[in-house]
Amino acid sequence: MSPSTKNVDAYVPDASAMLAFMHKDLQGYGHYFRERKQKEAVAAAFKRVENRLNEIRDASKAISNAGVSGAGLPHRLFDSGDLKFPFPNLAANNAPARDAYLQSLKNLLAGGVGWFRNSFDHEPHNLPDFDDGETLEQLFVASYMLRLIDRSLSAPADRPKVSAKPAPEAKNKTHLQFRKAEVKDGPARFRLPSQPLGKQWSFNPLTRTPAEEVFLSKGSAIWLRVFPSVGSGKKWSSDELRPSGGPIDLVPFVMSGVPSSIRAVDGIGMYSRDPSNEGVTNSVAFAFETGEVWSVDTELMTYFPDGIPVGEIEKLFADHLLKYGRYIASLGLDPPFHFIAGISNVKGRSHRARPATPQSIFTDLS
């Protein structure tokens, strides 16, 4: 038997001795090894990871975190500011690199919950038996996830500044009025109820996705439109609109489902996909071939059927205005950019006033 296949007990008399190097919440797991319950140990460790995220959610003042759980929760906690980037000196002066690191960190934590927590909890009978060595490897993954959560919870709330890009001097350029997308079915929507937002597609050109139609759900909606102040006369193809490398700024307001993308004749978009209802989404950010970004969400308002979470909505607008401005600039369009934002179908609701502290973003985009 090769060393790689031997049980770790052949090297360490008590495998549980390795637990001393793990996060404090997992150091009492020695009994699982003595009882030969390796799968139960891994299930309990990632249940602890999920519960730690749930504890932070329950203590959060962010309205958008209410009711969120599972693999989507790490994304929401970072987006709400409850978790911060844990290594403030990493890419401190490089906003695109910092955002790329942050997105990867969100995916790492979400993947740990989605893969380990769900598989060990829901289908342990379909998993093989693990020896002590592989069990310890999986426990160390959970341990480091807990350490990352601790660091992210206590990290300073800093954010790298986005440098203003000076607009090039105009040289006999004819400025055209930008032609915004047409409003459909009220000011929040760019499609009629009978029209799909687009068909399922993948930002990855090597990935094949079933081209099923996706529709926006009904109900009260918040929306944000960002577009250039002048038109360029150019129309971008789907491949040109496709985000290339680095962070993806074309993101919807709420990503409680699986991050997915769509394509239509007039542009592409990213949306939150619910695997139990593939054809309908509650949140989408769509980039038109003209360079305009239109984001609309119907999920947030469902959490508050009688109220309007004003402060949280303003924060979402502020955060995503910066993201969409960066995306439009990545197409080669120059600021300043204009925006339109609002809330629809809120008659009879009360204002849930909360202090909002949106970032000053206009300098960054102009």
MIVO-237099 format. One record per residue (C-alpha): residue number from 0; residue in one letter; x, y, z. Coordinates in Angstrom, 3 decimals, decimal comma, padded with zeros to 6 digits. Example, Ala and Ser with C-alpha at 12.3 -4.5 7.8 and 13.67 -1.06 7.14 Angstrom:
MIVO-237099
+-----+----+----------+----------+----------+
:   i : aa :       xx :       yy :       zz :
+-----+----+----------+----------+----------+
:   0 :  A :  012,300 : -004,500 :  007,800 :
:   1 :  S :  013,670 : -001,060 :  007,140 :
+-----+----+----------+----------+----------+
***
This chain:
MIVO-237099
+-----+----+----------+----------+----------+
:   i : aa :       xx :       yy :       zz :
+-----+----+----------+----------+----------+
:   0 :  M :  000,000 :  000,000 :  000,000 :
:   1 :  S :  001,415 :  003,357 : -000,994 :
:   2 :  P :  001,734 :  006,127 :  001,622 :
:   3 :  S : -000,907 :  008,146 : -000,202 :
:   4 :  T : -003,527 :  005,429 :  000,350 :
:   5 :  K : -002,715 :  004,501 :  003,929 :
:   6 :  N : -004,955 :  005,640 :  006,735 :
:   7 :  V : -003,457 :  008,655 :  008,467 :
:   8 :  D : -003,549 :  006,653 :  011,716 :
:   9 :  A : -000,465 :  004,840 :  010,366 :
:  10 :  Y :  001,439 :  008,096 :  010,790 :
:  11 :  V : -000,388 :  009,793 :  013,677 :
:  12 :  P : -001,485 :  007,516 :  016,542 :
:  13 :  D : -004,518 :  009,708 :  017,146 :
:  14 :  A : -005,821 :  011,431 :  014,020 :
:  15 :  S : -007,784 :  013,789 :  016,209 :
:  16 :  A : -004,477 :  015,311 :  017,351 :
:  17 :  M : -004,492 :  017,229 :  014,072 :
:  18 :  L : -007,606 :  019,056 :  015,230 :
:  19 :  A : -005,444 :  021,270 :  017,431 :
:  20 :  F : -004,330 :  023,086 :  014,269 :
:  21 :  M : -007,893 :  023,808 :  013,155 :
:  22 :  H : -010,357 :  026,590 :  013,911 :
:  23 :  K : -011,465 :  026,577 :  017,545 :
:  24 :  D : -015,012 :  025,591 :  016,581 :
:  25 :  L : -013,742 :  022,263 :  015,192 :
:  26 :  Q : -011,202 :  021,322 :  017,848 :
:  27 :  G : -013,700 :  019,219 :  019,780 :
:  28 :  Y : -014,362 :  016,817 :  016,920 :
:  29 :  G : -012,060 :  014,058 :  018,206 :
:  30 :  H : -014,979 :  011,847 :  019,195 :
:  31 :  Y : -015,974 :  011,468 :  015,537 :
:  32 :  F : -012,656 :  009,747 :  014,845 :
:  33 :  R : -012,886 :  007,512 :  017,906 :
:  34 :  E : -016,405 :  006,517 :  016,887 :
:  35 :  R : -015,336 :  006,059 :  013,231 :
:  36 :  K : -017,910 :  008,598 :  012,041 :
:  37 :  Q : -015,834 :  010,397 :  009,431 :
:  38 :  K : -018,714 :  011,529 :  007,232 :
:  39 :  E : -020,603 :  012,819 :  010,248 :
:  40 :  A : -017,522 :  014,877 :  011,176 :
:  41 :  V : -017,401 :  016,568 :  007,784 :
:  42 :  A : -021,169 :  017,154 :  007,785 :
:  43 :  A : -020,990 :  018,766 :  011,237 :
:  44 :  A : -018,024 :  020,971 :  010,244 :
:  45 :  F : -019,734 :  022,463 :  007,217 :
:  46 :  K : -022,988 :  022,778 :  009,135 :
:  47 :  R : -020,963 :  024,957 :  011,523 :
:  48 :  V : -019,751 :  027,033 :  008,556 :
:  49 :  E : -023,335 :  027,541 :  007,399 :
:  50 :  N : -024,524 :  028,390 :  010,915 :
:  51 :  R : -021,748 :  030,954 :  011,316 :
:  52 :  L : -022,958 :  032,697 :  008,171 :
:  53 :  N : -026,540 :  032,470 :  009,461 :
:  54 :  E : -025,504 :  034,095 :  012,747 :
:  55 :  I : -023,989 :  037,025 :  010,864 :
:  56 :  R : -027,125 :  037,300 :  008,717 :
:  57 :  D : -029,387 :  037,338 :  011,779 :
:  58 :  A : -027,315 :  040,105 :  013,387 :
:  59 :  S : -027,248 :  042,148 :  010,183 :
:  60 :  K : -029,155 :  045,401 :  009,802 :
:  61 :  A : -029,296 :  044,968 :  006,022 :
:  62 :  I : -032,833 :  044,318 :  004,865 :
:  63 :  S : -031,685 :  042,451 :  001,757 :
:  64 :  N : -030,168 :  039,690 :  003,927 :
:  65 :  A : -033,504 :  038,683 :  005,434 :
:  66 :  G : -034,478 :  035,123 :  004,599 :
:  67 :  V : -031,339 :  034,381 :  002,555 :
:  68 :  S : -029,570 :  031,109 :  003,276 :
:  69 :  G : -027,350 :  028,500 :  001,715 :
:  70 :  A : -024,852 :  029,099 : -001,070 :
:  71 :  G : -026,238 :  032,546 : -001,902 :
:  72 :  L : -025,639 :  033,926 :  001,592 :
:  73 :  P : -021,865 :  034,622 :  001,362 :
:  74 :  H : -022,457 :  036,804 : -001,705 :
:  75 :  R : -025,226 :  038,723 :  000,060 :
:  76 :  L : -023,189 :  039,275 :  003,252 :
:  77 :  F : -020,283 :  040,761 :  001,305 :
:  78 :  D : -022,617 :  042,875 : -000,830 :
:  79 :  S : -024,328 :  044,260 :  002,295 :
:  80 :  G : -021,008 :  045,104 :  003,953 :
:  81 :  D : -021,460 :  042,706 :  006,875 :
:  82 :  L : -018,407 :  040,852 :  005,592 :
:  83 :  K : -015,472 :  042,838 :  004,234 :
:  84 :  F : -012,444 :  041,989 :  002,136 :
:  85 :  P : -010,207 :  040,232 :  004,697 :
:  86 :  F : -006,789 :  041,254 :  003,382 :
:  87 :  P : -006,868 :  045,064 :  002,983 :
:  88 :  N : -003,316 :  045,315 :  001,627 :
:  89 :  L : -004,007 :  042,901 : -001,220 :
:  90 :  A : -004,494 :  044,871 : -004,464 :
:  91 :  A : -005,065 :  047,970 : -002,323 :
:  92 :  N : -004,510 :  050,352 : -005,242 :
:  93 :  N : -005,930 :  048,193 : -008,012 :
:  94 :  A : -009,731 :  048,198 : -007,964 :
:  95 :  P : -010,260 :  045,652 : -010,799 :
:  96 :  A : -007,859 :  043,184 : -009,180 :
:  97 :  R : -009,417 :  043,730 : -005,749 :
:  98 :  D : -012,888 :  043,084 : -007,132 :
:  99 :  A : -011,632 :  039,928 : -008,855 :
: 100 :  Y : -010,176 :  038,648 : -005,578 :
: 101 :  L : -013,395 :  039,483 : -003,741 :
: 102 :  Q : -015,555 :  037,701 : -006,311 :
: 103 :  S : -013,344 :  034,614 : -006,057 :
: 104 :  L : -013,612 :  034,703 : -002,262 :
: 105 :  K : -017,411 :  034,880 : -002,444 :
: 106 :  N : -017,418 :  031,924 : -004,841 :
: 107 :  L : -015,084 :  029,947 : -002,557 :
: 108 :  L : -017,345 :  030,341 :  000,478 :
: 109 :  A : -020,502 :  029,760 : -001,559 :
: 110 :  G : -018,973 :  026,669 : -003,154 :
: 111 :  G : -018,019 :  025,228 :  000,224 :
: 112 :  V : -021,598 :  025,531 :  001,428 :
: 113 :  G : -023,084 :  024,346 : -001,859 :
: 114 :  W : -020,783 :  021,347 : -002,284 :
: 115 :  F : -019,761 :  020,059 :  001,155 :
: 116 :  R : -022,679 :  021,179 :  003,291 :
: 117 :  N : -025,408 :  020,106 :  000,880 :
: 118 :  S : -023,904 :  016,833 : -000,304 :
: 119 :  F : -022,990 :  015,577 :  003,190 :
: 120 :  D : -026,337 :  016,653 :  004,632 :
: 121 :  H : -028,696 :  015,592 :  001,845 :
: 122 :  E : -026,986 :  012,584 :  000,239 :
: 123 :  P : -024,384 :  011,067 :  002,566 :
: 124 :  H : -025,466 :  007,606 :  001,427 :
: 125 :  N : -024,297 :  008,436 : -002,099 :
: 126 :  L : -020,833 :  009,457 : -000,926 :
: 127 :  P : -018,017 :  006,932 : -000,433 :
: 128 :  D : -016,523 :  006,146 :  002,952 :
: 129 :  F : -013,532 :  008,396 :  003,719 :
: 130 :  D : -010,422 :  007,390 :  005,639 :
: 131 :  D : -008,969 :  009,604 :  008,341 :
: 132 :  G : -006,620 :  011,340 :  005,914 :
: 133 :  E : -009,314 :  012,494 :  003,506 :
: 134 :  T : -011,589 :  013,386 :  006,398 :
: 135 :  L : -008,904 :  015,637 :  007,866 :
: 136 :  E : -008,356 :  017,288 :  004,487 :
: 137 :  Q : -012,036 :  018,150 :  004,273 :
: 138 :  L : -012,103 :  019,394 :  007,847 :
: 139 :  F : -009,175 :  021,702 :  007,119 :
: 140 :  V : -011,208 :  023,204 :  004,264 :
: 141 :  A : -014,057 :  023,948 :  006,687 :
: 142 :  S : -011,558 :  025,270 :  009,222 :
: 143 :  Y : -010,045 :  027,746 :  006,799 :
: 144 :  M : -013,480 :  028,863 :  005,630 :
: 145 :  L : -014,307 :  029,707 :  009,252 :
: 146 :  R : -011,042 :  031,635 :  009,584 :
: 147 :  L : -011,819 :  033,576 :  006,403 :
: 148 :  I : -015,262 :  034,431 :  007,759 :
: 149 :  D : -013,698 :  035,627 :  011,039 :
: 150 :  R : -011,191 :  037,789 :  009,169 :
: 151 :  S : -013,895 :  039,169 :  006,877 :
: 152 :  L : -016,100 :  040,036 :  009,838 :
: 153 :  S : -013,370 :  042,011 :  011,629 :
: 154 :  A : -011,690 :  043,561 :  008,561 :
: 155 :  P : -011,760 :  047,361 :  008,143 :
: 156 :  A : -014,439 :  048,675 :  005,816 :
: 157 :  D : -012,016 :  050,005 :  003,251 :
: 158 :  R : -012,412 :  049,960 : -000,469 :
: 159 :  P : -009,865 :  050,787 : -003,169 :
: 160 :  K : -010,645 :  053,995 : -004,960 :
: 161 :  V : -011,619 :  053,905 : -008,595 :
: 162 :  S : -009,437 :  056,315 : -010,444 :
: 163 :  A : -011,229 :  058,784 : -012,614 :
: 164 :  K : -010,487 :  058,256 : -016,280 :
: 165 :  P : -009,874 :  061,594 : -017,969 :
: 166 :  A : -012,013 :  062,052 : -021,015 :
: 167 :  P : -009,982 :  062,457 : -024,211 :
: 168 :  E : -010,101 :  065,814 : -025,883 :
: 169 :  A : -012,772 :  066,085 : -028,509 :
: 170 :  K : -011,404 :  066,382 : -032,002 :
: 171 :  N : -014,088 :  067,438 : -034,424 :
: 172 :  K : -016,361 :  064,813 : -032,911 :
: 173 :  T : -020,045 :  065,001 : -033,715 :
: 174 :  H : -022,027 :  064,339 : -030,543 :
: 175 :  L : -025,151 :  062,287 : -031,108 :
: 176 :  Q : -028,039 :  062,110 : -028,707 :
: 177 :  F : -028,007 :  058,730 : -026,994 :
: 178 :  R : -031,035 :  056,656 : -027,875 :
: 179 :  K : -032,277 :  054,910 : -024,751 :
: 180 :  A : -034,064 :  051,560 : -024,802 :
: 181 :  E : -037,841 :  051,672 : -025,039 :
: 182 :  V : -039,928 :  051,327 : -021,883 :
: 183 :  K : -042,346 :  048,368 : -021,880 :
: 184 :  D : -045,091 :  047,560 : -019,372 :
: 185 :  G : -044,336 :  050,469 : -017,055 :
: 186 :  P : -041,120 :  052,404 : -016,386 :
: 187 :  A : -039,318 :  049,497 : -014,658 :
: 188 :  R : -039,352 :  047,005 : -017,534 :
: 189 :  F : -037,858 :  046,707 : -020,990 :
: 190 :  R : -039,959 :  043,708 : -022,074 :
: 191 :  L : -043,698 :  043,094 : -022,256 :
: 192 :  P : -045,029 :  040,321 : -019,976 :
: 193 :  S : -045,329 :  038,055 : -023,016 :
: 194 :  Q : -041,762 :  038,737 : -024,144 :
: 195 :  P : -038,757 :  036,815 : -022,792 :
: 196 :  L : -035,782 :  038,753 : -021,484 :
: 197 :  G : -033,685 :  036,471 : -023,661 :
: 198 :  K : -032,540 :  032,885 : -023,892 :
: 199 :  Q : -030,139 :  031,069 : -021,607 :
: 200 :  W : -026,558 :  031,577 : -022,699 :
: 201 :  S : -023,074 :  031,384 : -021,214 :
: 202 :  F : -020,462 :  034,102 : -020,788 :
: 203 :  N : -017,935 :  031,288 : -021,272 :
: 204 :  P : -017,616 :  030,641 : -025,017 :
: 205 :  L : -016,557 :  027,032 : -024,313 :
: 206 :  T : -019,710 :  026,238 : -022,330 :
: 207 :  R : -022,874 :  025,069 : -024,061 :
: 208 :  T : -026,145 :  026,050 : -022,392 :
: 209 :  P : -029,707 :  025,000 : -023,331 :
: 210 :  A : -031,290 :  028,006 : -025,051 :
: 211 :  E : -034,447 :  028,203 : -022,931 :
: 212 :  E : -036,404 :  031,452 : -022,698 :
: 213 :  V : -036,272 :  033,415 : -019,445 :
: 214 :  F : -039,024 :  035,826 : -018,304 :
: 215 :  L : -039,069 :  038,438 : -015,548 :
: 216 :  S : -041,466 :  037,730 : -012,684 :
: 217 :  K : -044,406 :  040,008 : -011,930 :
: 218 :  G : -044,789 :  042,363 : -008,987 :
: 219 :  S : -043,327 :  045,530 : -007,529 :
: 220 :  A : -039,927 :  046,307 : -008,981 :
: 221 :  I : -036,879 :  048,462 : -008,398 :
: 222 :  W : -034,863 :  049,476 : -011,437 :
: 223 :  L : -031,740 :  051,333 : -012,456 :
: 224 :  R : -030,722 :  052,396 : -015,942 :
: 225 :  V : -027,242 :  053,714 : -016,741 :
: 226 :  F : -026,264 :  055,018 : -020,172 :
: 227 :  P : -023,783 :  057,337 : -021,886 :
: 228 :  S : -024,553 :  061,025 : -022,119 :
: 229 :  V : -023,946 :  060,973 : -025,881 :
: 230 :  G : -024,387 :  058,286 : -028,495 :
: 231 :  S : -021,531 :  056,700 : -030,389 :
: 232 :  G : -023,580 :  055,266 : -033,223 :
: 233 :  K : -021,998 :  051,870 : -032,594 :
: 234 :  K : -023,762 :  048,628 : -031,767 :
: 235 :  W : -021,874 :  045,956 : -029,853 :
: 236 :  S : -022,276 :  042,254 : -030,656 :
: 237 :  S : -022,974 :  039,645 : -027,968 :
: 238 :  D : -019,333 :  038,601 : -027,975 :
: 239 :  E : -018,210 :  042,222 : -027,607 :
: 240 :  L : -020,633 :  042,753 : -024,707 :
: 241 :  R : -019,436 :  039,568 : -023,014 :
: 242 :  P : -017,422 :  040,464 : -019,873 :
: 243 :  S : -013,796 :  039,456 : -020,400 :
: 244 :  G : -011,685 :  038,522 : -017,384 :
: 245 :  G : -011,562 :  040,276 : -014,017 :
: 246 :  P : -014,677 :  041,048 : -012,010 :
: 247 :  I : -018,086 :  040,904 : -013,637 :
: 248 :  D : -019,734 :  044,278 : -013,095 :
: 249 :  L : -022,851 :  043,355 : -015,049 :
: 250 :  V : -024,576 :  041,858 : -011,993 :
: 251 :  P : -028,227 :  042,122 : -010,897 :
: 252 :  F : -029,343 :  043,696 : -007,633 :
: 253 :  V : -030,131 :  040,378 : -005,952 :
: 254 :  M : -028,355 :  037,078 : -006,617 :
: 255 :  S : -030,216 :  034,591 : -004,435 :
: 256 :  G : -030,071 :  031,876 : -007,096 :
: 257 :  V : -027,435 :  030,569 : -009,468 :
: 258 :  P : -025,544 :  033,284 : -011,402 :
: 259 :  S : -026,547 :  032,743 : -015,035 :
: 260 :  S : -026,618 :  034,668 : -018,299 :
: 261 :  I : -028,951 :  035,303 : -021,216 :
: 262 :  R : -028,670 :  036,576 : -024,764 :
: 263 :  A : -031,227 :  038,351 : -026,956 :
: 264 :  V : -031,140 :  040,082 : -030,328 :
: 265 :  D : -030,552 :  043,436 : -028,614 :
: 266 :  G : -028,000 :  042,499 : -025,945 :
: 267 :  I : -026,928 :  040,160 : -023,153 :
: 268 :  G : -027,526 :  039,981 : -019,424 :
: 269 :  M : -026,850 :  038,256 : -016,125 :
: 270 :  Y : -029,688 :  037,003 : -013,968 :
: 271 :  S : -030,415 :  035,036 : -010,810 :
: 272 :  R : -031,539 :  031,552 : -011,828 :
: 273 :  D : -033,802 :  029,441 : -009,653 :
: 274 :  P : -033,188 :  025,765 : -010,602 :
: 275 :  S : -036,726 :  024,927 : -009,491 :
: 276 :  N : -038,204 :  027,466 : -011,922 :
: 277 :  E : -035,763 :  027,806 : -014,812 :
: 278 :  G : -037,929 :  030,004 : -017,006 :
: 279 :  V : -038,515 :  032,870 : -014,563 :
: 280 :  T : -036,118 :  035,207 : -012,765 :
: 281 :  N : -036,604 :  037,863 : -010,100 :
: 282 :  S : -033,487 :  039,874 : -010,871 :
: 283 :  V : -031,601 :  040,743 : -014,068 :
: 284 :  A : -028,978 :  043,194 : -015,312 :
: 285 :  F : -029,119 :  043,612 : -019,079 :
: 286 :  A : -026,581 :  045,300 : -021,368 :
: 287 :  F : -028,084 :  046,577 : -024,602 :
: 288 :  E : -026,125 :  046,585 : -027,842 :
: 289 :  T : -026,050 :  050,399 : -027,620 :
: 290 :  G : -024,101 :  050,404 : -024,343 :
: 291 :  E : -027,010 :  051,017 : -021,960 :
: 292 :  V : -027,375 :  048,873 : -018,820 :
: 293 :  W : -030,862 :  048,268 : -017,419 :
: 294 :  S : -031,236 :  046,409 : -014,126 :
: 295 :  V : -034,587 :  045,425 : -012,651 :
: 296 :  D : -035,422 :  043,378 : -009,547 :
: 297 :  T : -038,738 :  042,067 : -008,215 :
: 298 :  E : -037,380 :  040,004 : -005,298 :
: 299 :  L : -036,390 :  042,583 : -002,693 :
: 300 :  M : -039,858 :  044,079 : -002,439 :
: 301 :  T : -041,427 :  040,666 : -001,753 :
: 302 :  Y : -039,732 :  040,648 :  001,644 :
: 303 :  F : -041,665 :  043,810 :  002,595 :
: 304 :  P : -045,192 :  043,544 :  001,188 :
: 305 :  D : -046,387 :  046,576 :  003,183 :
: 306 :  G : -043,292 :  048,772 :  003,219 :
: 307 :  I : -040,525 :  050,328 :  001,155 :
: 308 :  P : -036,960 :  049,659 :  002,362 :
: 309 :  V : -035,739 :  053,086 :  001,263 :
: 310 :  G : -032,254 :  053,006 :  002,768 :
: 311 :  E : -031,390 :  049,578 :  001,404 :
: 312 :  I : -032,654 :  050,449 : -002,053 :
: 313 :  E : -030,585 :  053,634 : -002,127 :
: 314 :  K : -027,489 :  051,649 : -001,162 :
: 315 :  L : -028,167 :  049,138 : -003,950 :
: 316 :  F : -028,529 :  051,995 : -006,419 :
: 317 :  A : -025,266 :  053,571 : -005,283 :
: 318 :  D : -023,265 :  050,331 : -005,365 :
: 319 :  H : -024,571 :  049,203 : -008,733 :
: 320 :  L : -024,295 :  052,619 : -010,346 :
: 321 :  L : -020,548 :  052,314 : -009,860 :
: 322 :  K : -020,478 :  048,757 : -011,228 :
: 323 :  Y : -022,534 :  049,575 : -014,301 :
: 324 :  G : -020,489 :  052,707 : -014,947 :
: 325 :  R : -017,326 :  050,595 : -014,926 :
: 326 :  Y : -018,915 :  048,092 : -017,283 :
: 327 :  I : -019,974 :  050,768 : -019,774 :
: 328 :  A : -016,503 :  052,319 : -019,599 :
: 329 :  S : -015,010 :  048,880 : -020,390 :
: 330 :  L : -016,804 :  049,053 : -023,752 :
: 331 :  G : -014,722 :  052,111 : -024,609 :
: 332 :  L : -017,442 :  054,670 : -023,885 :
: 333 :  D : -016,420 :  057,790 : -022,009 :
: 334 :  P : -018,146 :  059,307 : -018,963 :
: 335 :  P : -020,070 :  061,144 : -017,752 :
: 336 :  F : -022,919 :  058,645 : -017,696 :
: 337 :  H : -026,564 :  059,376 : -016,921 :
: 338 :  F : -028,931 :  057,249 : -014,891 :
: 339 :  I : -032,641 :  056,759 : -014,205 :
: 340 :  A : -033,827 :  054,864 : -011,131 :
: 341 :  G : -037,118 :  054,156 : -009,421 :
: 342 :  I : -039,595 :  051,830 : -007,731 :
: 343 :  S : -042,854 :  050,695 : -009,300 :
: 344 :  N : -046,192 :  049,392 : -007,992 :
: 345 :  V : -045,795 :  050,628 : -004,411 :
: 346 :  K : -049,168 :  052,262 : -003,896 :
: 347 :  G : -050,384 :  051,732 : -000,327 :
: 348 :  R : -046,967 :  050,854 :  001,077 :
: 349 :  S : -045,441 :  052,750 :  003,992 :
: 350 :  H : -041,942 :  054,193 :  003,872 :
: 351 :  R : -039,542 :  052,168 :  005,965 :
: 352 :  A : -037,111 :  055,036 :  006,417 :
: 353 :  R : -033,541 :  054,010 :  007,206 :
: 354 :  P : -030,375 :  056,083 :  007,167 :
: 355 :  A : -028,610 :  055,383 :  003,899 :
: 356 :  T : -024,960 :  056,175 :  003,299 :
: 357 :  P : -024,442 :  055,766 : -000,432 :
: 358 :  Q : -020,912 :  056,281 : -001,648 :
: 359 :  S : -020,118 :  059,454 : -003,561 :
: 360 :  I : -019,744 :  057,891 : -006,952 :
: 361 :  F : -020,206 :  060,728 : -009,358 :
: 362 :  T : -016,532 :  061,735 : -009,233 :
: 363 :  D : -015,541 :  058,206 : -010,050 :
: 364 :  L : -017,660 :  058,141 : -013,190 :
: 365 :  S : -017,027 :  061,621 : -014,544 :
+-----+----+----------+----------+----------+
***
